[in-house]
Amino acid sequence: MINKLNFHMMRHIKAIEMGGVLMRIASFSLISWLGPASPFLFVWLLNTCDAIILSWCAILKRDTAYTVLNVFWIFVGIVGIVRAGGVLH
C-alpha cells in the first residue's frame, strides 16, 4: 500500500509540492490579511497539512534540509493547533 502511494507521489511530485506550497502561502496570507481576526485553528490545520505533504515529498526526494524544515513545521503546527483549540494557554 505504502509503495503504491509513494509511486503515485513520485509520479506527480511537482504538482503535489506546488499544492503544498500554495497551501502554505494561503495560510500565511490569511494571517497577513486578517490579523487578529484570522481563523487560527483553520490556518494551523492548513499549515500542518502542507507541512506533512512537503515533508513526504522531501523524504521521497531524499532532501535532508527540506525534510528537517518541514518536519519542524509539523511540530510547530501541532502546537499551533493545540493552542488555537484552547487546550494550551
ZAMARGU-4260 file (C-alpha; in steps of 0.2 Angstrom, whole numbers, plus 5000, padded with zeros to 4 digits):
<rodrens>
0) 5000/5000/5000 | 5014/5012/5005 | 5024/5008/4990 | 5009/5012/4979 | 5006/5029/4987
5) 5025/5033/4986 | 5025/5028/4967 | 5010/5039/4965 | 5018/5053/4974 | 5034/5052/4964
10) 5024/5052/4948 | 5015/5068/4952 | 5028/5076/4964 | 5030/5093/4956 | 5011/5096/4956
15) 5009/5089/4974 | 5024/5100/4980 | 5016/5115/4971 | 4999/5111/4980 | 5008/5111/4997
20) 5017/5127/4993 | 5001/5136/4988 | 4993/5129/5004 | 5007/5137/5014 | 5005/5154/5005
25) 4987/5153/5008 | 4988/5150/5027 | 5001/5164/5029 | 4991/5176/5018 | 4976/5174/5029
30) 4986/5179/5044 | 4994/5194/5035 | 4977/5200/5028 | 4965/5197/5043 | 4977/5199/5058
35) 4969/5195/5074 | 4953/5191/5065 | 4961/5176/5057 | 4953/5159/5059 | 4969/5152/5068
40) 4963/5134/5070 | 4960/5133/5051 | 4976/5142/5047 | 4986/5129/5059 | 4977/5114/5051
45) 4981/5120/5034 | 4999/5124/5038 | 5001/5107/5046 | 4994/5098/5032 | 5005/5107/5020
50) 5020/5103/5031 | 5015/5084/5030 | 5014/5085/5011 | 5030/5094/5009 | 5039/5083/5022
55) 5033/5067/5012 | 5039/5075/4996 | 5056/5079/5003 | 5059/5062/5011 | 5055/5054/4994
60) 5067/5066/4986 | 5080/5062/5000 | 5082/5081/5003 | 5088/5082/5021 | 5087/5101/5023
65) 5069/5102/5017 | 5064/5086/5027 | 5071/5094/5043 | 5062/5111/5039 | 5045/5103/5036
70) 5045/5091/5050 | 5049/5105/5061 | 5034/5114/5054 | 5023/5099/5058 | 5028/5100/5076
75) 5025/5119/5076 | 5008/5116/5068 | 5003/5103/5081 | 5007/5116/5095 | 4998/5129/5085
80) 4983/5118/5083 | 4983/5114/5102 | 4984/5132/5107 | 4971/5138/5094 | 4960/5124/5100
85) 4961/5131/5118 | 4969/5116/5125 | 4986/5126/5129 | 4986/5144/5135
</rodrens>
